[in-house]
Amino acid sequence: MSPDFPVRCHVVTGKGGTGKTTVAAALALALASEGRTVLLVECEGRQGIAQLFDTPPLPYEERRVAVTRHGGEVRALAIDVEEALLEYLEMFYNLRRAGRALRKMGAVDFATTIAPGLRDVLITGKIKEAVTRRRDGRRVYDAVVVDAPPTGRITKFLNVTSEMAGLARSGPIKTQSDGVMAVLRSPQTAVHLVTLLEDMPVQETADAIAELTEAKLPVGSVIVNMATEPVLPEPALVRAAEGAVTGADLVPGLTAAGLPADPALADALAAEAVEHAQRWAAQDALRARVESFDRPTVELPLLPGPMDLGCLFELADRLEEHLGTEVAA
């Protein structure tokens, strides 16, 4: 990748419902600007990336889903565990035909069921392969962005290969495991955490940062998604948060706007203003807690309407600015 962006493997996680897939897609677009080539990887088989980019369901094949400035492009891959296993068997044991026979027998499903960690080993192995892949001596991808499992299991997902390495003292499994962990624990990897300004997502983010740090996995930025702006000026916001706004205070404003000076309407508007201000005050307290994590932080706005490619590019602009700020710092 360009020396401007030393991190080449961007792992994006977050509590369910925080929009981590959307953020991963926007991050891939941001990184692909200025002519770069980026791979966006989906791990969980939900085809969320295909929906965001309005494309047919992704096969186990790297396909272009977007073009950015100066010929940059985002390619996407939905990892299929069975295909990843066949690829692994061929790469290290030259056993692709045997692997296909195992699949027909149902042995692949059986193996991943009795050894759930195997699924994560195959997925992280494929991610490492994409990050390190070269063609004619040059890296194929400037960056790889991973739409990873949620915060509740991100550390186990990334660290499972290390555990596997402990079970194998030598051979291809040991070599592969060591190679994966060398990438995931290196400065070229960053685990970014997506959160909302709500109690549970912020707490899960704090827990995940602690777990990742203990496992010696590199924590990147905290991305506050769907952030909103206050609709009241600060002095009014403070008064409303204290419950000091009443319907009587709003009647003159209704009259000045040419609206009926209805006390019931004024009371309802005052109650809504108080609720908005108190919600904002609670979010501001959580914002302070996010800042206490001492990680680079960026806020992405709550955009109106359904998420489409135009929205993704708007979020990508914010993330590109954040990346530039972090490099400059």
ROKEZA-667755 format. One line per field, with one value per residue (C-alpha): residue in one letter; z negated, y negated, x; residue number from 1. Coordinates in steps of 0.001 Angstrom, whole numbers. Layout:
! residues N
residuo: [A,...]
Z: [Z,...]
Y: [Y,...]
X: [X,...]
num: [NUM,...]
//
This chain:
! residues 329
residuo: [M,S,P,D,F,P,V,R,C,H,V,V,T,G,K,G,G,T,G,K,T,T,V,A,A,A,L,A,L,A,L,A,S,E,G,R,T,V,L,L,V,E,C,E,G,R,Q,G,I,A,Q,L,F,D,T,P,P,L,P,Y,E,E,R,R,V,A,V,T,R,H,G,G,E,V,R,A,L,A,I,D,V,E,E,A,L,L,E,Y,L,E,M,F,Y,N,L,R,R,A,G,R,A,L,R,K,M,G,A,V,D,F,A,T,T,I,A,P,G,L,R,D,V,L,I,T,G,K,I,K,E,A,V,T,R,R,R,D,G,R,R,V,Y,D,A,V,V,V,D,A,P,P,T,G,R,I,T,K,F,L,N,V,T,S,E,M,A,G,L,A,R,S,G,P,I,K,T,Q,S,D,G,V,M,A,V,L,R,S,P,Q,T,A,V,H,L,V,T,L,L,E,D,M,P,V,Q,E,T,A,D,A,I,A,E,L,T,E,A,K,L,P,V,G,S,V,I,V,N,M,A,T,E,P,V,L,P,E,P,A,L,V,R,A,A,E,G,A,V,T,G,A,D,L,V,P,G,L,T,A,A,G,L,P,A,D,P,A,L,A,D,A,L,A,A,E,A,V,E,H,A,Q,R,W,A,A,Q,D,A,L,R,A,R,V,E,S,F,D,R,P,T,V,E,L,P,L,L,P,G,P,M,D,L,G,C,L,F,E,L,A,D,R,L,E,E,H,L,G,T,E,V,A,A]
Z: [0,305,-2554,-3504,-4917,-6619,-7873,-5169,-7002,-8447,-10613,-11343,-14272,-16402,-18390,-16281,-15025,-15031,-11245,-11057,-7546,-6294,-7951,-6482,-2993,-3426,-4740,-1683,581,-1391,-1096,2623,3501,5542,7649,4952,5153,2037,1187,-1029,-2753,-4264,-6908,-8100,-4948,-5236,-1802,-3422,-1108,2005,670,-69,3402,5068,6732,7015,4134,4090,4952,3538,6037,5896,7889,8510,6809,7023,8771,7038,8001,10461,11290,7765,7206,4481,5009,2696,1515,-539,-2125,-1733,-4390,-2267,666,-1698,-3067,444,1298,-1879,-1147,2368,1303,-1460,-701,3016,1964,3724,5260,1897,400,2929,2034,-1645,-847,957,-2127,-4384,-6150,-5785,-7612,-10204,-10776,-11167,-13504,-15916,-15683,-15378,-15610,-12271,-10516,-11949,-11137,-7484,-7295,-8925,-6751,-3623,-4892,-5491,-2005,-441,-2494,-1511,2059,4744,8514,10550,7353,6442,3868,5468,2919,1382,-1546,-2751,-4783,-6774,-7806,-10876,-13540,-16283,-19293,-21505,-19665,-17723,-19973,-19800,-16020,-15471,-18107,-17234,-14841,-17650,-19715,-16773,-16466,-20059,-19154,-16232,-16893,-13221,-9691,-7383,-10072,-12366,-9509,-8350,-11888,-12628,-9335,-10056,-13548,-12270,-10074,-12586,-15403,-13238,-12690,-9260,-10967,-12875,-14496,-14261,-16582,-15503,-18209,-18764,-21531,-23561,-26808,-25602,-22398,-24260,-27034,-24498,-22785,-26085,-26793,-23291,-23527,-26808,-25378,-22154,-24069,-26377,-23343,-21818,-18832,-17474,-18198,-15586,-15631,-17413,-14862,-16309,-13760,-13189,-15274,-15408,-15878,-18441,-16994,-19748,-20358,-23346,-25907,-25128,-25140,-28658,-29950,-28339,-29690,-33176,-32512,-32694,-29441,-29714,-27307,-28484,-27329,-23791,-23333,-22208,-19626,-18262,-17962,-16212,-13720,-12929,-14596,-17032,-20623,-21734,-25304,-24639,-21536,-23441,-26296,-23844,-22084,-25433,-26485,-23193,-23600,-27119,-25942,-23031,-25285,-27932,-25273,-23867,-27339,-27829,-24438,-25296,-28481,-26411,-23923,-26804,-27738,-24169,-24234,-27460,-25511,-24205,-20666,-17431,-17103,-14217,-14097,-11106,-10720,-10735,-7096,-6105,-3902,-2872,-2568,1067,2913,2676,-1121,-1258,640,-1755,-4738,-2859,-2557,-6364,-6854,-4251,-6106,-9365,-7796,-6541,-9987,-11690,-9230,-9720,-13496]
Y: [0,-3604,-4590,-7137,-4270,-1707,404,2874,5179,3300,5494,3868,5109,3784,4815,6076,3178,602,715,2366,3743,267,-1182,1583,824,-2931,-2331,-205,-3059,-5563,-3422,-2790,-6487,-7877,-4745,-2100,1446,2736,6081,6048,9414,10729,13440,14301,15355,12762,11190,7771,6375,7428,5667,2446,2300,3502,6489,10161,12439,12773,16152,17368,15151,11662,9319,5575,3810,117,-2285,-5333,-8350,-7956,-4363,-2983,-5,2072,5798,7959,11556,13535,16319,19754,22068,25221,23596,22163,25668,27111,24315,25019,28749,28071,25415,27404,31060,31178,32860,30821,33931,35646,32517,32560,36170,35194,32476,34934,37152,34237,34478,30766,29766,32433,31179,27536,28542,30601,28133,24666,23047,24620,22249,19218,20701,21068,17555,15834,17919,16648,13054,13433,14892,11875,9398,10995,12070,10884,10991,10270,9171,6576,6778,7506,5400,2095,2897,5557,4567,7305,7160,9253,10976,8765,7488,10315,12823,10767,11634,15359,15113,13401,15396,18875,19485,18799,21452,23846,23181,24320,27704,28349,28401,28618,29077,27024,26262,24826,22849,21499,20588,18756,16873,15738,14507,12726,10620,10131,9024,6794,3006,3658,4753,2613,3690,852,838,-563,-1846,-3973,-6542,-4079,-2306,1292,681,-1608,971,3767,1547,1010,4752,5590,3088,4672,8210,7325,5545,8530,10832,8494,7698,4138,1830,-857,-3549,-3792,-4766,-6345,-5594,-7281,-10336,-13087,-16847,-18779,-20740,-23383,-26026,-25279,-27655,-26297,-22756,-23197,-24664,-21913,-19174,-20552,-20375,-24170,-24576,-24722,-25102,-28677,-29499,-28373,-30152,-33470,-31608,-29838,-33176,-34799,-31925,-32471,-29235,-28796,-29538,-26186,-25373,-21628,-21939,-24109,-21584,-18717,-20640,-21500,-17837,-16835,-19501,-18261,-14643,-15595,-17643,-14926,-12307,-14572,-15081,-11290,-10868,-13575,-11705,-8551,-10575,-11539,-7872,-6952,-9638,-8098,-4926,-6945,-5643,-7654,-8453,-9561,-10222,-9318,-11086,-9522,-9839,-10137,-7550,-4082,-3379,-3451,-3891,-7695,-7433,-5076,-7582,-10342,-8243,-7329,-11022,-11356,-8271,-9378,-12673,-10742,-8514,-11568,-13196,-10086,-9841,-13535,-13078]
X: [0,1007,3334,660,-1405,871,-2060,-3033,-5463,-8440,-10680,-14067,-16149,-18981,-22008,-24902,-26998,-24202,-23794,-20374,-21004,-21903,-18795,-16598,-17948,-17415,-13883,-13080,-14248,-12157,-9032,-9617,-9531,-6646,-6271,-5830,-7209,-8973,-10558,-13657,-14158,-17387,-17003,-20495,-22347,-25111,-24476,-24686,-22011,-23946,-27036,-25140,-23602,-26821,-25187,-26208,-25120,-21347,-19802,-16497,-14755,-13272,-15510,-15407,-18314,-17297,-14930,-13416,-11323,-8453,-9293,-9374,-11618,-13212,-13479,-15548,-15337,-17829,-15787,-17327,-15899,-16166,-14369,-11762,-11124,-10763,-8359,-6371,-6156,-4954,-2444,-769,-1541,-2483,-5743,-8442,-10078,-10097,-11620,-14464,-15155,-15248,-17779,-20054,-19926,-20849,-17501,-16768,-19951,-19253,-15712,-16715,-19549,-17465,-14565,-16142,-12719,-11810,-14207,-12415,-9003,-9990,-11445,-8455,-6154,-7903,-7686,-3937,-3509,-5247,-3203,127,-705,1707,1658,4791,6492,3850,1065,-2307,-4212,-3224,-5521,-7956,-11028,-12759,-16417,-15648,-17789,-19277,-17345,-18615,-16431,-13896,-10928,-11631,-12108,-8755,-6864,-8141,-5266,-2805,-4546,-4364,-631,-245,-1735,598,4333,5353,4089,1824,-770,1903,3453,109,-975,2250,1967,-1593,-753,2353,58,-2760,-444,1729,1527,2,-3263,-5766,-9028,-11550,-14554,-17933,-20259,-23328,-23674,-25732,-24865,-24572,-22559,-20134,-19682,-19083,-16533,-14713,-14737,-13481,-10617,-9516,-9711,-7906,-5158,-4691,-4466,-1823,-4023,-3683,-6632,-7265,-9949,-13274,-15930,-19061,-21771,-25146,-24240,-26874,-26621,-28680,-31609,-31481,-28802,-26566,-28171,-31632,-30262,-28888,-32181,-34231,-31949,-32616,-36365,-36630,-38609,-42407,-45260,-45778,-42234,-43100,-46448,-44879,-42808,-45886,-47665,-44687,-44647,-48314,-49392,-52283,-51246,-52649,-51458,-51713,-49524,-47028,-46857,-46278,-43491,-41876,-41951,-40342,-37652,-36849,-36658,-34373,-32072,-31828,-31092,-28374,-26884,-26759,-25073,-22577,-21650,-21091,-19040,-16759,-16428,-15510,-12815,-11482,-10596,-7630,-8049,-8366,-12072,-14264,-18008,-20172,-23524,-26962,-28032,-31695,-33343,-32128,-28417,-27264,-23971,-24214,-24539,-21554,-19411,-20527,-19416,-16232,-15340,-15520,-13368,-10834,-10446,-9980,-7316,-5464,-5639,-4273,-1381,-570,-638]
num: [1,2,3,4,5,6,7,8,9,10,11,12,13,14,15,16,17,18,19,20,21,22,23,24,25,26,27,28,29,30,31,32,33,34,35,36,37,38,39,40,41,42,43,44,45,46,47,48,49,50,51,52,53,54,55,56,57,58,59,60,61,62,63,64,65,66,67,68,69,70,71,72,73,74,75,76,77,78,79,80,81,82,83,84,85,86,87,88,89,90,91,92,93,94,95,96,97,98,99,100,101,102,103,104,105,106,107,108,109,110,111,112,113,114,115,116,117,118,119,120,121,122,123,124,125,126,127,128,129,130,131,132,133,134,135,136,137,138,139,140,141,142,143,144,145,146,147,148,149,150,151,152,153,154,155,156,157,158,159,160,161,162,163,164,165,166,167,168,169,170,171,172,173,174,175,176,177,178,179,180,181,182,183,184,185,186,187,188,189,190,191,192,193,194,195,196,197,198,199,200,201,202,203,204,205,206,207,208,209,210,211,212,213,214,215,216,217,218,219,220,221,222,223,224,225,226,227,228,229,230,231,232,233,234,235,236,237,238,239,240,241,242,243,244,245,246,247,248,249,250,251,252,253,254,255,256,257,258,259,260,261,262,263,264,265,266,267,268,269,270,271,272,273,274,275,276,277,278,279,280,281,282,283,284,285,286,287,288,289,290,291,292,293,294,295,296,297,298,299,300,301,302,303,304,305,306,307,308,309,310,311,312,313,314,315,316,317,318,319,320,321,322,323,324,325,326,327,328,329]
//
